[in-house]
């Protein structure tokens, strides 16, 4: 159940999960649109003990604050932490917004800790199981230094989530770091990285335990 009402903007708290960084340019564009045509779509909040928690609509909320609004139209919906996160993901995916893949994966990790399965998560957000698994693998398997380089959106490092998903398939963390450096310095494409990773994984699978091949100058990624 939900209701629509105008609520005081100062009573709205930030949500527990934030999949998009606040973009001042987007806020400015929305503010200009709202000034001309009004707010066509309310924000979504859920009630908490001292007010409301934002489920989604961060840029709309900030735009209205920028315009000096004291109250804002909102859809008020009862929702658990899990349901609030799911709604937040679905909203961004349906809008085709770029989301922070690490924050997204942390949300999936949270759901799993609450008893959800990958199949259940995938069904709720309308994605494949491999989509959810790939995001989780980046969180669990990718070297922390490479995770920090993961640009969102694509920035100076040039390492995208697609690059990260392929890098996280490599067991050797030093190889991950080496390839991440190549992506940064040489602009390696995702397609080329995929071929290199496939070659490295084949070599890793056929190496006997304790093999010194990785020190060889002909090791696949060199």
Residue, then its C-alpha position, 0 to 999 in steps of 0.5 A: x500500500x502507498x499514499x501520495x502526499x506533500x511532505x517537508x523536504x527537511x524531514x526526508x533522510x538519505x537512503x541506506x543504499x545509494x547507487x548513483x553519485x549526486x551529479x550537480x549538472x543533472x540536478x541543475x537540469x532537473x531544477x530548470x525543468x521543474x521551474x518551467x513545468x513543475x515536478x511531474x514525478x514524485x519522489x518515493x520515500x518510506x516512513x521511519x521513526x523521525x520522518x521519511x527515508x528516501x527510496x529514490x528520487x535523489x536528484x529530484x529532491x536536490x533540485x527542489x531544494x535548490x529551488x527553495x521548495x519547503x515541501x515536495x510531492x512524494x509517494x509514501x510506501x511501507x518497505x523493508x530494507x530489502x524491498x527499499x533496495x530492490x525498488x531502488x535498483x529497479x528504478x535505476x535499471x528501468x531508467x537505464x541510469x549508470x549505477x555504481x557497480x560496487x554499491x550495487x554488488x554490496x546491496x546484493x550481498x546484503x540481500x544474500x545475508x538476509x536469505x535471498x538467493x541469486x535466482x530470487x534477486x535476478x527475478x526481482x530486478x529483471x536481470x539474469x542470474x549471471x548479471x547478479x553473479x558477475x557483480x558479486x564476483x567483482x566485489x569478492x574477487x577483484x583486487x581492492x586496488x583495481x576496485x578503487x580504479x573502477x571508474x564510475x562513470x567511465x573516467x580517467x582510468x578507463x576501467x569499466x564494469x565490463x573490464x572489471x568483470x573480466x579481470x575478476x575471473x583471474x585468480x592471480x591478483x598480481x595479474x589483475x593489477x598488471x592488466x589494469x595498468x595496461x587498460x589505463x596506459x594503453x586503453x585496452x578494449x573489453x574485447x581484447x581483454x576478454x581474449x587475454x583473460x581466456x588465454x590466462x585462465x587456460x594456462x592457469x587450468x593446465x599448470x601443475x601446482x608450484x609451476x613457475x610458468x607465471x615467471x616466464x617471459x612468454x606467460x600469456x599476458x606478457 
